């Protein structure tokens, strides 16, 4: 009975053999080899996303990248990988950068992948993070699978077999705004700024609106007081049996009731605005 073969993580000596014989990692640096993984380094190119633009950086010349808080960047790997059909890679951020609150979601390197890797990093901390050229950034584990994969990654396009590449249909690329997170993030921040500007504009008009409202309410109260006074003068000849003071007291009570009603209405409006 044949023993079943399971996925196996390569250890240091196996990674070294694959690098020397099959060019798994190029260039290969023995000092970056770990017991069951390899440290991939910061490459020659990087780009930092800002709300206004993309800042391209040549790290092989500048030697250092400083990622500000709340900013995202994409960094090319220093090494190229040549993944065989029966191997995949697992990526994770080194703890040195994780403790500085640098965020990297990791990922999988597919069988058949050839070329540089691209690491998308976000600074979630309150302080800038320094990233140096050729510094160890991401750790990769190589996993030997129990059999070869049929869907191999080739130039960013997965196919059933390499010889079918010419016949494989290529879908047209999506418009950039549908999938580019940098573009979407910039648009969201632009909308937030417009909302703040609109709110500040409304706050500037608030005193003028309040004065206008007070004038209108004063006119209404003056009209109500005039109507009440007219009614009192109209009915005064017909109510000789009642003291004049009592009639004016009733008019005053009505006027106070109107004022209280207006005040309650204003308080409710202010509460709703807040």
N, C-alpha and C positions, 0 to 999 in steps of 0.2 A: 504494500500500500504506500502510495506516494505521500510524503509529508507536505502539508499545505504551506505555501510560502506567504508570509505577511510583509507588510510595509516595514522597512527598517531604516532608522536614522543612521547616517554615516558618522563614524567616529573620526578622530583626527588623522590617523594613518590612512584611512580610506579616502578622506577628502584630499590629502596630499597626493595620493596615487592618481586620483581622477584629475587633479589639477596638472600634474606633470605629464601624464600620458594622453589625456583626452581634452586638455585645455579647458577644464571646467571653469576655472577662474583665471582671468588674465588682466593685469599681471598678478602673480601669486606671491604673497609675502608670508613667510613662515611665522613671523612674529604676530601676525593677526589670526593665526590658527588657534582655536580653542579645543577643548576635549571632544565636543560634539557639534561644533559650529565654526563659523568664520565671520570676522568683523569686516563689513564692507565700509569703504571710506568715502569721504566727501570729494566729489569730482570737480571738474574744471568749470562747470556752468551752474548757475542758479538764477532764479527769478523770484522777486518779492512782489506780492500783490498788494496794491494800495487802492483806495477808492477812486483815485484819479487815473492811474496808469499801472503798467507793469515795469518794474525796475530790473533790468537784466544786469547780471554781475558776472565778470570773468574772475573766478576764484583762483585760477592758476596765475593771475597777475596781481589781484588784490590781496590774496592769501587769507582773508578773513571776511566772514559775513556776520553782521549784527542784526538779529531779528527782533524788532521792537515788540512790545506787548500788543496783543490782539491783531497780530499780522500773520499772514500765511505765506509760505514759500515752497518752491519746488527745487530740489537739488538733484543734480545728476550724480550717479555713482562714479567712483574713480575706476572701478573694475568693470570689465565686461564678463558676462556669464554665457556659457554654452551648455545648455541643459539637454541631456540625452532624452530619448523617448520614454525611458522607464524611471525618470527621476523628477521630483518637484522640489521647490524650495519654500520654506516658511520664514517670513520676515518679522522682526520685532525690533523696537527701539532699545538702544543701550541704556542702562539704568542711570548713567551719568547725566544724560539729557532728560530722562523722565523725571528725575528729582528736581530739575529746573522748570518743571511744568511745561515741557515741550511735548506736544501731542502728536503721535503717529499711530495710525490705525493698523499698521502692518499689512500683511497680504500674503498671497501665494504666487510663486514664480512657476508658470506652467511648463510642462514638458515640451521640449523643442524650442524654448525661447533662446534667442541669441542677441546679445547687445547690452547696452547700458540699462541700469534701472533708474527710476525716477521716484524720489521720496517726497511726498507731500507732508509738510510739517506745519503746525500751528503753535504759536506761543500763547498759552493760556495763563501765564503768570503776570506779575506786575513789574518785572524787570526785564531788560533786554537780555537775549541769549547769544553768546558768541560761538560761532561755528567756524572752525579752521579748515583750510585746504588740506586734504589727505588725512584728516582726523577720522578715527573710527566712529561711525554714526549708527549703523544698523547691523544687527546680527542676523545671519541666515543659517538655517538648519537644512541640510540636504537629506531628502527622504527617498530611498530606493523603493519603488513600488513593486508589487508582486508580478506585474507584467507591463509591457509597453502600452502607452496610450496611443489610440488611433487619431484622436484630434490633437494635432500638434500646432503650437503657436508659431506663426511664421510672419514676420513683418507686421505684427499687430492684427493678423487675420487668421482665425482658426479654421482649419479645413479637415476633412476626413483623412486624406492622404496627400502627401506633398505633390505627387504626380497629378492630382486633381486640381491643382491651384489655378491652372489656366481656364478650366471649365467652371470654377466656382463663381457664382454671381456676386458682384460687389454692390452693396447697397449704397445709394447716394448719401453723403454725409448730412447729418442734421444741421439746421441753422445753428450758429454759435450760441445764440441766446437761449437755446433749449437745453443745453447741457453744460455750458461753461459756468462752474460755480463762482469763478472770480468775477465774471460779468454780472451774474445774478446778485452777488454780494454788493457790488458797486451800485447797482440800481436800487437795491433796498436801502442802502445808506443815503443815496440821493433823495429818495422819497421821504426818509426820516428828516432830512434837513429841510425839505420843503414844508413838511408838517410843522416843524418848529418855527419857521419863518411866518407861516400863516397864523399860528397861535400868537406870536409876538405882535403881529399886525392887528389882530383882534383885540389884544390887550391894550394897544395904544388908543383904539377907538372906544374902549369901555367908558372912560370918564365922560366923553362927549355924549354917548348914548345915555348915561345916567343923568346928566344935566337935562337933556331933552325930555327924558321920562319924568323928571321932577317938575319941569315946567308944565307938561301936559297934565300931570296930576293936580298941580296947583290951579290950573284953569278949570279943571273939572270940579274941584272943591269950591272955587269961587262961584261957579255956576250953580252948584247945589245950594250954597249959602244964599245966593241971590234968589233962587226959587223959593227957598224956605222963608226968607224975609218977605217976599211978595205974597206968599200964602198967608203969612201972619197978618200983614197989612190988609189983605183982602177979607179975611174972616173976622178981623177985629171988631167991625161995627155990629156983627151978628152975635157976638159972645160977650155982651156987656155984663152978663151975670157972672163971668169969671174974672178974677183979678188979672190985670195986665202982666204982672210979674210971673204968674203961673204960665201964661201963654209963652212968654219969652223963655222961661225955664224949659218948657217942652221943646221949643225950637233949638235951644242950646243942646239938649240931650240928643236930639236927632242928629245935629251936626257932629257931636262927639262920636256918635255911633258910626257915622260915615267915615270920619278920620281913622277910627280904630279898624274898620274894615279895610281901608286902603293900606294901613300899616301891616296888617296880617297878610294881605296879598303880596306886599313887597318882600316880607320875610320869607314866605314860601318860594318866591321867585329866586331869591338869593341862595336859599338852600338847594334848589334844583340846579343852579349854575355850578355850585361847589361840588 
